[in-house]
Amino acid sequence: MTPTVKAILANYESDNPGVKANLARILMQGRLGGTGKLIILPVDQGFEHGPARSFAINPPAYDPHYHFQLAIDAGLSAYAAPLGMIEAGAATFAGQVPTILKVNSSNSWATNINQALTGSVEDALRLGCAAIGFTIYPGADDVFDMMEEIQQMSAEAKSVGIATVIWSYPRGGKLSKKGELALDVGAYAAHMATLLGAHIIKVKLPSDHIEQDDAKKAYEGFDSSTQAKRVAHVVQSCFDGRRIVVFSGGAAKGADAVYQDARDIRDGGGHGSIIGRNTFQRPRAEALAMLDKLVGIYTGEEA
């Protein structure tokens, strides 16, 4: 284990050896192992958007084994997916890449802003997962129920040595569409996930918009002119960098934009990317080339 990883693990003062071992599995895995940086492949879009919208553009991606193999061949830090996807490759790929079981999910037909429980800590333990993943929607009317659910699930996971990743996506309530990506809102959402006991916090890259009237005075004079500076503020909001913060790749976009996002995450002190559609919706060779360049950006080998 590298000094960098030891220093990160030292920030988790209440956790048992099992949790720290599973965090170390992720931090020491693949081509970024030991650097303190992560790239995680998340494939939960089938639940959220449907199979055709997720995989028709690259038909081999309908096969769960495709995603396991992509994460392994690219030398990624972990693979995150719902129950059925992980079950479909659990034996074939056991021990080859750390897995994160996404334990709640929604679908594109639902009218309320919430997610159903679709996996359990018991499933994660049975499948050898390093962590559970859970989405909360700060701003939604049902967010308090979601907070109570993850508090209980996270406590159970910690008791058996499994780490917790929280996807914190502001949505609903008084938030405008523009406000969902606002700097103040994103930092607040990341802080909520931290307060809920997440070991790894996943958020979207923020814009320079300030949404909350009550927060505008606090941001007077704050320089949010670059994405790297906004990333640094989100990381600061997660206990001044004492928690691992990764940023979503978001909707499919051009390769140059993906690379610039990674540079800004790196330069802002973020711990890495959790990037799905921007890789698995590309042909395998293109996806591997993109992930290779992203690794180089995070290691500093690429400008």
C-alpha positions in Angstrom: 0.0 0.0 0.0 1.3 3.4 -0.9 1.7 6.3 1.5 -0.9 8.2 -0.5 -3.5 5.5 0.1 -2.5 5.1 3.7 -3.1 8.9 4.2 -6.6 8.6 2.6 -7.5 5.7 4.8 -6.4 7.5 7.9 -9.2 10.0 7.3 -11.8 7.3 8.0 -11.2 7.2 11.8 -14.3 5.3 12.8 -14.2 2.5 10.3 -13.3 -1.1 11.0 -10.5 -3.0 9.2 -13.0 -4.6 6.8 -14.3 -1.3 5.5 -10.7 0.0 5.1 -9.6 -3.1 3.3 -12.5 -2.7 0.8 -11.6 1.0 0.3 -8.0 -0.1 -0.2 -9.2 -2.7 -2.8 -10.6 0.1 -4.8 -7.8 2.6 -4.3 -5.1 0.0 -5.1 -6.8 -1.5 -8.1 -5.8 -1.1 -11.7 -3.6 1.4 -13.5 -4.4 4.1 -11.0 -3.8 1.9 -8.0 -1.9 3.6 -5.3 -2.2 7.1 -6.8 -5.2 8.3 -4.8 -7.1 8.8 -8.1 -10.0 6.6 -9.3 -11.9 5.8 -12.4 -15.1 3.8 -11.8 -17.3 2.4 -14.5 -21.0 2.7 -13.6 -23.6 0.8 -15.6 -27.0 1.5 -14.0 -28.4 3.3 -17.0 -30.6 0.4 -18.1 -32.7 0.9 -15.0 -32.7 4.7 -15.4 -33.2 5.1 -19.2 -34.0 1.6 -20.6 -31.9 -0.9 -22.5 -32.2 0.5 -26.0 -31.4 4.1 -25.0 -28.4 2.7 -23.0 -27.0 0.0 -25.2 -28.4 0.0 -28.8 -25.7 2.4 -29.9 -23.1 -0.3 -29.0 -25.0 -3.6 -29.0 -22.2 -5.7 -27.3 -23.0 -3.6 -24.2 -26.3 -5.5 -23.7 -24.1 -8.3 -22.3 -23.1 -7.7 -18.6 -19.8 -9.5 -19.2 -18.9 -6.8 -21.7 -18.8 -4.2 -18.9 -16.8 -6.4 -16.4 -14.2 -7.0 -19.2 -14.1 -3.4 -20.2 -13.3 -2.3 -16.6 -10.7 -5.0 -16.2 -9.0 -4.4 -19.6 -8.9 -0.7 -19.1 -7.4 -1.1 -15.7 -10.2 0.7 -13.9 -10.7 1.1 -10.1 -14.1 -0.5 -9.8 -17.3 -1.5 -11.6 -20.7 -0.3 -10.3 -24.0 -1.8 -11.3 -27.4 -3.0 -10.1 -28.0 -6.5 -8.7 -28.8 -8.4 -11.9 -25.8 -7.1 -13.8 -23.3 -8.1 -11.1 -25.0 -11.4 -10.5 -24.6 -12.2 -14.3 -20.8 -12.0 -14.1 -20.1 -12.6 -10.4 -18.5 -16.1 -10.8 -16.6 -15.4 -14.1 -15.0 -12.2 -12.9 -14.7 -12.9 -9.1 -11.7 -11.2 -7.7 -10.7 -9.5 -10.9 -12.2 -6.0 -10.3 -13.8 -4.5 -7.2 -17.6 -4.2 -7.6 -20.0 -1.7 -6.2 -23.6 -2.9 -5.8 -26.1 -0.1 -6.7 -28.8 -0.8 -4.2 -31.5 1.6 -5.3 -32.8 2.5 -8.7 -35.6 4.4 -10.6 -37.0 4.3 -14.1 -37.9 6.9 -16.8 -41.6 6.4 -16.3 -41.8 7.4 -12.7 -43.5 10.7 -11.9 -42.1 11.1 -8.3 -38.4 11.8 -7.6 -37.4 8.7 -5.7 -35.8 5.3 -6.1 -36.8 1.8 -5.1 -34.5 -0.5 -3.1 -33.3 -3.1 -5.6 -30.5 -4.7 -3.7 -29.3 -5.3 -0.2 -26.2 -5.4 2.0 -26.7 -9.2 2.1 -26.5 -9.3 -1.7 -23.4 -7.2 -1.6 -21.8 -9.5 0.9 -22.8 -12.6 -1.0 -21.4 -11.2 -4.2 -18.1 -10.1 -2.7 -18.7 -6.4 -3.4 -16.4 -3.8 -2.0 -19.2 -1.2 -1.5 -22.8 -0.5 -1.9 -24.0 2.5 -3.9 -27.1 4.6 -3.2 -28.7 7.7 -4.8 -30.2 10.5 -2.9 -32.0 13.5 -4.4 -31.5 16.5 -2.2 -34.5 18.8 -2.8 -37.0 16.1 -3.6 -40.0 15.6 -1.3 -39.0 12.1 -0.6 -35.4 12.8 0.2 -35.8 12.4 4.0 -37.0 8.8 3.5 -34.0 8.2 1.3 -31.7 9.6 3.9 -33.2 7.3 6.5 -32.8 4.3 4.2 -29.2 4.9 3.4 -28.4 5.6 7.1 -29.7 2.2 8.0 -28.1 0.4 5.0 -24.8 2.1 5.5 -24.7 1.2 9.2 -25.4 -2.4 8.2 -22.8 -2.4 5.5 -20.2 -0.9 7.8 -20.9 -3.6 10.4 -19.9 -6.3 7.9 -16.9 -4.4 6.4 -18.5 -3.0 3.3 -18.0 0.6 2.2 -20.7 3.1 1.1 -20.8 5.3 -2.0 -23.5 7.9 -2.2 -24.7 9.4 -5.5 -26.0 12.9 -4.4 -28.0 14.5 -7.2 -30.0 17.7 -6.3 -33.4 17.6 -7.9 -37.0 18.6 -7.1 -38.6 20.9 -4.6 -37.7 24.6 -5.0 -34.7 23.9 -7.3 -34.8 25.2 -10.9 -33.4 23.1 -13.7 -30.4 25.4 -13.8 -30.1 25.1 -10.0 -29.5 21.4 -10.1 -26.0 22.0 -11.3 -25.4 25.3 -9.4 -22.1 25.5 -7.4 -23.8 26.2 -4.1 -26.3 23.4 -4.6 -23.7 20.9 -5.7 -21.4 21.7 -2.7 -24.4 21.4 -0.3 -25.4 18.1 -1.9 -21.9 16.7 -1.6 -21.7 17.9 2.1 -25.0 16.1 2.8 -23.6 12.8 1.5 -20.6 13.3 3.6 -22.7 13.9 6.7 -24.7 10.8 6.0 -21.4 8.8 6.4 -20.5 8.1 2.8 -16.9 6.9 2.2 -17.1 8.0 -1.5 -19.2 10.8 -2.7 -20.4 11.0 -6.3 -21.7 14.3 -7.6 -22.0 16.2 -10.9 -19.6 18.8 -12.1 -21.0 22.2 -11.0 -21.6 25.3 -13.0 -20.8 28.8 -11.8 -24.4 29.6 -11.1 -25.5 30.4 -7.5 -29.0 29.2 -6.9 -29.9 29.9 -3.3 -30.7 33.5 -2.4 -29.6 32.8 1.2 -26.2 31.6 0.0 -25.3 34.4 -2.4 -23.7 36.6 0.3 -21.5 33.7 1.4 -20.3 33.4 -2.2 -19.5 37.1 -2.7 -15.9 37.5 -3.8 -15.6 33.7 -4.4 -13.7 33.0 -7.6 -15.7 30.3 -9.5 -14.4 31.3 -12.9 -12.9 27.9 -13.8 -14.2 24.4 -13.4 -11.1 23.4 -11.5 -11.9 26.0 -8.8 -15.4 24.8 -8.6 -14.2 21.2 -8.1 -11.9 22.4 -5.4 -14.9 24.0 -3.6 -16.9 20.8 -3.7 -13.9 18.8 -2.4 -13.5 21.4 0.4 -17.2 20.9 1.3 -16.5 17.2 1.9 -14.7 17.7 5.2 -11.9 19.8 3.6 -10.9 16.9 1.4 -11.1 14.2 4.1 -13.5 12.1 2.0 -13.1 10.7 -1.5 -15.0 12.7 -4.1 -15.6 11.5 -7.6 -17.5 13.3 -10.4 -20.0 12.0 -12.9 -19.2 11.9 -16.6 -22.8 12.9 -17.3 -24.5 12.6 -20.7 -22.6 11.5 -23.8 -20.3 14.2 -25.1 -17.3 14.7 -27.3 -14.0 13.2 -26.3 -12.3 16.6 -25.8 -14.9 17.6 -23.3 -14.5 14.4 -21.4 -10.7 14.9 -21.2 -11.1 18.5 -20.1 -13.4 17.5 -17.3 -10.8 15.0 -16.1 -8.1 17.7 -16.2 -10.3 20.0 -14.2 -11.1 17.3 -11.6 -7.4 16.5 -11.3 -6.4 20.2 -11.0 -9.2 20.9 -8.5 -8.1 18.1 -6.2 -11.0 15.7 -7.0 -10.3 12.0 -6.7 -11.4 11.0 -10.1 -14.2 10.2 -12.5 -17.2 7.8 -12.5 -17.8 7.6 -16.2 -20.4 5.3 -17.9 -22.2 6.4 -21.1 -19.2 8.3 -22.4 -17.3 5.0 -22.5 -19.6 2.0 -23.0 -21.7 3.7 -25.6 -18.5 4.0 -27.8 -17.1 1.0 -29.7 -14.8 -1.0 -27.4 -11.6 0.1 -29.1 -12.6 3.8 -28.8 -13.7 3.3 -25.2 -10.3 1.7 -24.3 -8.4 4.5 -26.0 -10.5 7.1 -24.1 -9.9 5.4 -20.8 -6.2 5.0 -21.5 -6.0 8.8 -22.0 -8.0 9.5 -18.9 -5.6 7.3 -16.8 -2.8 9.3 -18.3 -4.4 12.6 -17.3 -4.9 11.5 -13.8 -1.3 10.2 -13.5 0.0 13.4 -15.0 1.5 11.6 -18.0 -1.0 13.4 -20.3 -1.3 17.2 -20.2 
